[in-house]
Amino acid sequence: MSCGKPHETDCSEILNHLYEYLDSEMPEAERKKFRVHMEECSPCLEKYGLEQAVKKLVKRCCGHDEVPADLRTKVMERIDVIRNGGTPSSLSEQPAD
């Protein structure tokens, strides 16, 4: 995804670290780069808004359920596989709990 305009920080870098930004898990200097980029790039700003809305919806719908400790790790691993062009294994291939 790109708006076609040159930016100090590439769109792919912004999108690859979007959840770190959303979760406030990055240093302030990096957060500043994100804010500057999103002021310049409407496609990235739109993606940010969409991911922010999804995160709020998940919190509202699932915020009271106890989540297994390793769930975030598994989800992030699958996201990385998809970002790198792979296909995540289907749920039917996962062992039953």
C-alpha positions in Angstrom: 0.0 0.0 0.0 1.3 3.4 -0.9 -0.2 6.8 -1.8 2.5 7.1 -4.5 4.2 10.0 -2.8 7.7 9.8 -1.3 7.8 9.8 2.5 10.6 9.9 5.0 9.3 6.6 6.4 8.1 4.0 3.9 4.4 2.9 4.0 5.4 -0.7 4.4 7.4 0.1 7.5 4.4 2.0 8.9 2.0 -0.9 8.2 4.4 -3.6 9.5 4.6 -1.8 12.9 1.0 -0.5 13.1 0.0 -2.5 16.1 3.1 -1.5 18.0 1.9 2.1 17.4 -1.7 1.3 18.3 -0.6 -0.5 21.5 1.9 2.3 22.5 4.8 -0.3 22.4 7.4 1.8 20.6 9.6 4.7 21.7 8.3 8.2 21.3 10.7 9.1 18.5 9.3 6.2 16.4 5.7 7.3 17.3 6.5 10.8 16.1 7.6 9.3 12.7 4.3 7.5 12.5 2.3 10.6 13.3 4.2 12.6 10.6 3.7 9.9 8.1 0.0 9.6 8.7 -0.4 13.3 8.4 1.0 13.0 4.9 -0.4 9.7 3.7 -4.2 9.2 3.6 -4.1 5.4 2.7 -2.0 4.7 5.8 -4.2 6.9 7.9 -7.3 5.0 6.7 -5.6 1.7 7.5 -4.8 3.0 11.0 -8.4 4.1 11.5 -9.6 0.7 10.4 -7.2 -1.3 12.7 -8.1 1.1 15.6 -11.8 0.4 15.1 -11.2 -3.4 14.9 -9.1 -3.3 18.1 -11.9 -1.4 19.9 -14.5 -3.8 18.7 -12.5 -6.8 19.8 -12.0 -5.2 23.2 -15.6 -4.4 23.6 -16.8 -7.9 22.5 -14.1 -10.0 24.1 -12.6 -7.7 26.8 -14.0 -9.7 29.6 -12.9 -13.2 28.5 -9.7 -14.6 29.8 -7.3 -15.1 26.9 -4.6 -17.8 26.8 -1.1 -16.3 27.5 0.3 -17.5 24.2 -2.5 -16.3 22.0 -0.9 -12.9 21.1 2.3 -14.7 20.1 0.4 -17.2 17.9 -1.6 -14.4 16.2 1.5 -12.3 15.6 3.3 -15.3 14.1 0.4 -15.9 11.7 0.3 -12.2 10.7 4.1 -12.4 10.0 3.5 -15.4 7.8 0.8 -13.6 5.8 2.9 -10.4 5.5 5.7 -12.5 4.1 3.5 -14.0 1.5 2.9 -17.4 3.2 -0.4 -19.1 3.9 -1.3 -19.7 7.5 -2.2 -23.2 8.4 -5.9 -23.8 8.7 -7.7 -24.1 12.0 -8.5 -27.7 11.2 -4.7 -28.5 11.3 -4.3 -27.2 14.8 -4.4 -29.6 17.7 -7.6 -29.7 19.8 -7.4 -28.3 23.3 
